[in-house]
């Protein structure tokens, strides 16, 4: 089991010290969110909470994930970063390939590219992109990011993207892991067919065993069940260690720890010392136990 800590809703001036403290505390990965804009008026629904409301995001700072990873990566040495999740269909995949490669050139091969599709029509409308084509855009974009970051010349002739043989430089020295977010059947199939892992929303806990069972079936159908496959899910910091071991037995490889008081009020008012103290306590009470049991 590996442990992730998030940066969502954090004040931008805390990103660097949080990254340094997380690395020191023994966390494996920092989760970096993606939010493009917030509409003043919208009737769209958020699918990953009980109310459908996204008002909890209003006024919260969200840095561009590539900028955030670069800033934190240059002051750390070992901790990894995962976008959870990058709204890939919102962006041109050639630019994404260039951004990923540029960040890796600066901080090393420490990025897992978690990708997903925005649940909100507003994002597509403001960028002039068809929401109906988001699945096809996702598939073609993943192919293009993989092709360009592999090095050498690469051309693509798809339904939505078409370009002649090009290359980018620099490129990563090894393949960038791509993790797929989403609970829909199409997302599970995509993760099984071309993904290196799957990122679940916290709401997936209710039927996690069924979702992971379906992923196993789909990976076997795709002939990829023998390959390494990461599974990320969110947990609270007060969950018993036995529950974490149960998740591990189900196939969960990474847990993103949400501290229990983080969303009680505006999390930006929590001081850096409160955050670092919470990380150290969790490290001593939970992370160290798992490290010892797997030694």
Phi, psi and omega in degrees: 000134176243154191241133184245144172235144185260166177241002185304137179068003179286145174296137184305330182286353179263350185302311184294309178296327176296317179299315180296318180292322179295319178296317180295326182282348177101011174291147183273325192216149171249129180269127183244120183276175179223126174215124187274314181198167179233121183282145177291322180230129180199146174247014180285158188243137176275123189276355190248022167218173188285338184263338184081000182274146174241021180296339178295346179267347184295125178082000180275138180282133174231115176279154170302129187299327180290323175294317182296316181295323179295314181299314182286326182292329182284347179248009177231170184239324190238332187294143181265170178228140176229131172281127187220086349239154175286130179281082189298318181296347179282344191239153175286128187295332178294319178292322178297316178301319179294319180294314179301312181296322180294316179297316180296325178298331182271326187240358180093178184283070184236024183243131166252125184268099174274127185232150178201180181247135180299136178278357189251123177303331182304319182299318181290319182297315185292334180262000177070034182244141180286122177292330181297334183265011188297324179294317178292322177298320179299310182298313181293323181296318178298316178303318184289316178300315178299315183295316183285324181283351178283344180095158181080181180283144183214133175236158183215135180223087182247191180287323185251332180237139181210120178208154181284181182296121180221168171216159175240156182209129005278171174231158179299152180281348174213163185302143177276120177298134179243120180251141185253131176259153176124148183256348182294158180303320180297322179292319178296318178296320180296315179299317182291324187277319187228359184268159173260005180173178183223136178249121181260147169284159182302329181297345180289348181303328185295325180228037184299317182300319179294318181296317180291325175297318178295320177300318179299316178300314183292324178292323177294318178299324181277357182070030185236014184292343181275350184272151176301144184211119181272145175230118181252138173210151181275145176223163174268155183286349180260011179285140180299149178300326179299325178292322177295323177293325177296318178297320179298320180294331177287340181121003177289130181254335183223134173243131177266113189276120175257113183290138194298333181262005188295325185249011177297319175225187177300116187294342182293343181278350179288132183285162178299321181296323177296319180293313182293323177298317180297319179295318180294319179298317180294321178300315182289326185269335186235303186301319181296326179296316180292322179298319181291321183287340180254007181289000000 
